[in-house]
């Protein structure tokens, strides 16, 4: 993947603050210092997802946190990293950003977003085949957005790198992200657990008995 420092610049200070608070200041200094080089290394080895890919930011986000975890010498557990990721997503800046979306008002938002990715992949998938494969089943639910992936390049990369143990923590950030958008994720399967799909049924958090 092409190196993009903006993601490191954006998230590293928030990660450092969380680790210092939850664990130790010296550890926070260490992981950010070591993690910067790990981030470059990971991107140099990761599959190119293609220019203009609407989903690429998910990979950059994941690899920043993976780099920090590697920068700690795996001293922080995956569960510990899950707490750090939650802290970052719930920081003031990102909470405000995600809070601009209310999935009670726009329950089909994420289906529309995934349709945009589907259209991008239809145009560029032959050139960048290592990517997410998304499918839809409109008959599955009456409310919210439902879609699923049968391939995840982040999961494939982590398995190839021998760091798949961090994947459940990375997957758990989906629930946090949707919660901050006044939504709720109903999920039964993830590729990270060795299952054939990652399913997403996203509804507004005011839906009492979604169908």
C-alpha positions in Angstrom: 0.0 0.0 0.0 1.1 3.6 -0.6 2.5 5.2 2.5 0.1 7.9 3.9 1.4 9.6 7.0 -1.8 11.5 7.7 -3.3 8.5 9.4 -0.3 8.1 11.7 -0.2 11.8 12.5 -3.9 11.8 13.3 -4.1 8.7 15.5 -0.6 8.3 17.1 -1.1 11.2 19.7 -4.5 9.8 20.7 -3.0 6.3 21.0 -0.1 7.6 23.0 -2.5 9.4 25.4 -4.6 6.2 25.9 -1.7 3.9 26.5 -0.1 6.4 29.0 -3.4 6.5 30.9 -4.2 2.8 30.8 -0.8 1.3 31.1 2.4 3.4 31.5 3.9 6.6 30.1 7.3 5.0 29.2 5.4 2.2 27.3 3.4 4.9 25.5 6.6 6.6 24.4 8.1 3.3 23.3 5.2 2.1 21.2 4.8 5.3 19.3 8.5 5.6 18.6 8.8 2.0 17.5 5.4 1.9 15.9 6.2 4.7 13.3 8.7 2.4 11.6 6.4 -0.6 12.0 3.7 1.4 10.2 5.9 2.0 7.2 7.0 -1.6 7.2 3.5 -2.9 7.3 2.3 -0.7 4.5 5.3 -1.7 2.3 4.2 -5.3 2.6 0.4 -4.8 2.4 -1.5 -5.4 -0.8 -2.3 -2.3 -2.9 -6.0 -1.8 -2.6 -6.2 0.7 -5.4 -6.5 4.5 -5.8 -9.8 6.0 -4.7 -10.9 2.9 -2.9 -13.6 4.0 -0.5 -12.7 1.2 1.9 -8.9 1.8 2.0 -9.1 4.0 5.1 -10.2 1.0 7.1 -6.9 -0.7 6.3 -4.9 2.4 7.1 -6.7 2.7 10.5 -6.1 -1.0 11.2 -2.4 -0.9 10.3 -1.8 2.1 12.6 -3.0 0.2 15.6 -1.3 -3.0 14.4 2.0 -1.0 14.1 1.6 0.3 17.7 0.9 -3.2 19.0 4.0 -4.5 17.2 5.9 -1.5 18.5 5.2 -2.7 22.0 6.8 -6.0 21.3 3.3 -7.4 21.8 3.6 -6.4 25.4 0.0 -5.0 25.2 -2.5 -7.8 24.8 -5.1 -7.8 22.0 -7.8 -7.1 24.6 -5.7 -4.1 25.8 -5.4 -2.8 22.2 -9.1 -3.1 21.9 -9.5 -0.7 24.8 -7.0 1.7 23.2 -8.9 1.6 19.9 -12.1 2.3 21.7 -10.5 5.3 23.6 -9.3 6.7 20.2 -12.7 6.3 18.5 -14.4 7.9 21.6 -12.0 10.8 21.7 -13.6 14.2 21.3 -12.7 14.8 17.6 -13.8 11.4 16.3 -16.9 11.3 18.6 -17.9 14.6 17.0 -17.2 13.3 13.5 -19.1 10.1 13.9 -21.9 11.8 15.8 -22.7 13.8 12.7 -24.5 10.7 11.4 -27.7 9.5 13.1 -28.6 6.1 11.9 -32.1 6.5 13.2 -32.6 9.2 10.6 -30.6 7.6 7.8 -30.9 3.9 8.4 -29.8 3.0 4.9 -26.6 5.1 5.1 -24.2 2.1 5.2 -25.9 0.2 2.5 -25.5 3.3 0.3 -21.8 3.5 1.3 -21.2 -0.1 0.4 -22.9 0.3 -2.9 -20.4 3.0 -3.7 -17.6 0.6 -2.9 -19.3 -2.1 -5.0 -19.4 0.3 -7.9 -15.7 1.2 -7.4 -14.7 -2.5 -7.3 -16.7 -3.3 -10.4 -14.5 -0.7 -12.2 -11.1 -1.5 -10.6 -11.4 -5.0 -9.2 -9.5 -6.7 -12.1 -6.5 -4.4 -11.4 -6.7 -4.8 -7.6 -8.2 -8.2 -6.9 -7.1 -8.4 -3.3 -9.9 -6.5 -1.8 -13.2 -6.8 0.0 -15.9 -8.8 -1.7 -19.3 -7.3 -0.7 -22.8 -8.8 -1.3 -26.3 -7.6 -0.4 -29.5 -9.4 0.5 -32.4 -6.9 0.6 -34.9 -9.6 1.5 -33.0 -10.4 4.7 -34.2 -7.5 6.9 -36.9 -4.8 6.6 -35.0 -2.2 8.6 -31.5 -0.7 8.5 -28.6 -1.8 6.2 -27.6 -5.3 5.6 -24.5 -6.5 3.7 -21.7 -9.0 4.1 -18.1 -9.6 3.0 -16.8 -12.9 1.8 -13.2 -11.6 1.6 -11.3 -9.2 3.9 -7.8 -8.0 2.8 -6.9 -6.9 6.4 -7.6 -10.3 7.7 -5.6 -12.0 4.9 -2.7 -9.7 5.5 -2.7 -10.2 9.3 -2.8 -14.0 8.8 0.1 -13.8 6.3 2.1 -11.7 8.8 1.4 -14.0 11.7 -0.5 -11.4 13.6 -4.1 -12.7 13.2 -4.5 -12.7 17.0 -5.2 -9.0 16.8 -8.0 -9.3 14.3 -10.9 -9.8 16.8 -9.9 -6.5 18.4 -9.8 -4.8 15.1 -13.2 -6.2 14.2 -14.7 -5.0 17.5 -14.1 -1.4 16.4 -17.1 -1.8 14.1 -19.5 -1.9 17.0 -18.0 1.2 18.6 -18.1 3.1 15.3 -21.8 2.3 14.7 -22.7 3.1 18.3 -21.2 6.6 17.9 -23.5 7.0 14.9 -26.5 6.2 17.1 -26.7 2.8 15.7 -26.3 -0.9 16.7 -24.5 -3.6 14.8 -26.1 -7.1 14.8 -23.4 -9.6 13.8 -23.3 -13.3 13.8 -20.1 -14.1 11.8 -16.6 -12.8 11.1 -14.0 -14.0 8.7 -11.4 -13.5 11.5 -13.0 -16.4 13.4 -12.6 -18.6 10.4 -16.2 -18.2 9.2 -17.0 -17.6 5.5 -18.5 -14.1 5.9 -18.4 -10.9 8.0 -22.0 -9.9 8.2 -23.3 -6.4 9.0 -26.9 -5.6 10.0 -26.9 -2.0 11.1 -30.0 -0.3 12.6 -30.6 2.8 14.6 -30.3 2.5 18.3 -33.9 3.6 18.8 -35.2 0.6 16.9 -36.8 -1.5 19.7 -37.5 -4.7 17.7 -36.0 -4.5 14.3 -37.0 -6.9 11.6 
